[in-house]
Amino acid sequence: MCITVRRSTAPVVTLMPWDPANLTITIPAGLSADAAITAVRAVLTELAIPQPPGRAVCCCGQPVRLPLVPAQRAVEEARVAS
């Protein structure tokens, strides 16, 4: 795969969705999996890379992998752990 995806906690208005120097798509960290794939597909479509229904593919034809979002602990779990 040529294109990578990263999540960022920076304010959304400051995000650069596409970094051509690093072949990186940046998405907000808080997006759900469905919203993240939609955002990535939108950037790829803007780059004129045809997208099949329901998934995102790189310009080389490989599926684009989304970075995982770590599971968040509930407030009570965090208190017990500390």
Secondary structure, DSSP 8 states (H G I E B T S, - for coil): ---EEEEE-S-GGG--SEETTTTEEEEETT--HHHHHHHHHHHHHHTT----TTS-B-TTS-B-----------HHHHHHH-
